[in-house]
Amino acid sequence: MIGVGGFGTVLSVLMAGAGVGKIYIVDGDVVNEENLSRQFLFRQNHIGMPKVVAAKEALHAINLTSKLLILRGLLKLKAIWTF
């Protein structure tokens, strides 16, 4: 999954809840207060954390068996095919 913003947080929760075995998460941003109203995966204690770290923590609470692989940063188009 590229990006854990508004759509990515919803999709990641659905994937973890459905029991997807391996989820790759890529994002270069940090959680800020403005994110909390539309990115419901994140909580107050996540403010200032990299989104990928906060997402991994929150998704792990939903599904302990999913393998969550994170990459903090941005991907170039040709790098996407390495996944």
C-alpha positions in Angstrom: 0.0 0.0 0.0 1.4 3.4 -1.0 0.3 6.0 1.5 -1.6 5.8 4.8 -3.6 8.9 4.4 -7.4 9.1 4.3 -8.0 6.2 1.8 -4.9 4.2 2.9 -5.9 4.0 6.5 -9.4 2.7 5.6 -7.9 0.2 3.2 -5.3 -1.0 5.6 -7.9 -1.6 8.4 -10.0 -3.6 6.0 -7.0 -5.6 4.8 -5.9 -6.4 8.4 -9.4 -7.2 9.4 -9.8 -9.6 6.5 -6.7 -11.5 7.5 -4.4 -10.5 4.7 -1.1 -12.2 5.6 1.4 -9.6 4.4 0.9 -5.9 4.1 3.5 -3.5 2.8 3.1 0.1 3.9 5.0 3.0 2.3 4.6 6.6 3.5 7.1 9.5 4.1 4.8 11.6 6.3 4.3 12.0 10.0 1.0 12.0 11.9 -0.3 15.5 12.7 -3.3 16.7 14.6 -5.2 17.6 11.4 -5.0 13.9 10.3 -7.0 12.7 13.2 -10.4 13.8 11.9 -10.2 11.9 8.7 -7.5 9.2 9.2 -9.3 7.2 12.0 -6.4 4.6 12.3 -4.4 7.2 14.2 -4.9 8.5 17.8 -3.6 11.4 19.8 -0.6 9.4 21.0 0.5 9.0 17.3 1.0 12.7 16.7 4.6 13.3 15.6 5.3 9.7 14.8 6.0 8.5 11.2 2.7 7.3 9.7 4.2 3.9 8.8 5.2 3.3 12.4 1.9 4.5 13.8 0.0 2.4 11.2 2.0 -0.7 12.0 1.3 -0.3 15.8 -2.5 0.3 15.2 -2.9 -2.5 12.6 -1.0 -5.0 14.8 -3.7 -4.4 17.5 -6.3 -5.4 14.9 -4.5 -8.5 13.6 -1.6 -10.1 15.3 -0.9 -12.5 12.5 -0.6 -10.1 9.6 3.0 -9.4 8.7 3.4 -5.7 8.4 6.4 -4.5 6.4 7.0 -0.7 6.5 9.1 1.7 4.5 9.3 5.3 5.5 9.8 7.4 2.5 8.6 8.1 -1.0 8.7 5.7 -4.0 9.7 6.5 -7.5 7.6 4.9 -10.1 10.2 2.4 -11.3 10.9 1.3 -7.7 7.3 0.1 -7.3 8.0 -2.9 -9.4 10.5 -4.2 -6.9 7.7 -5.1 -4.6 
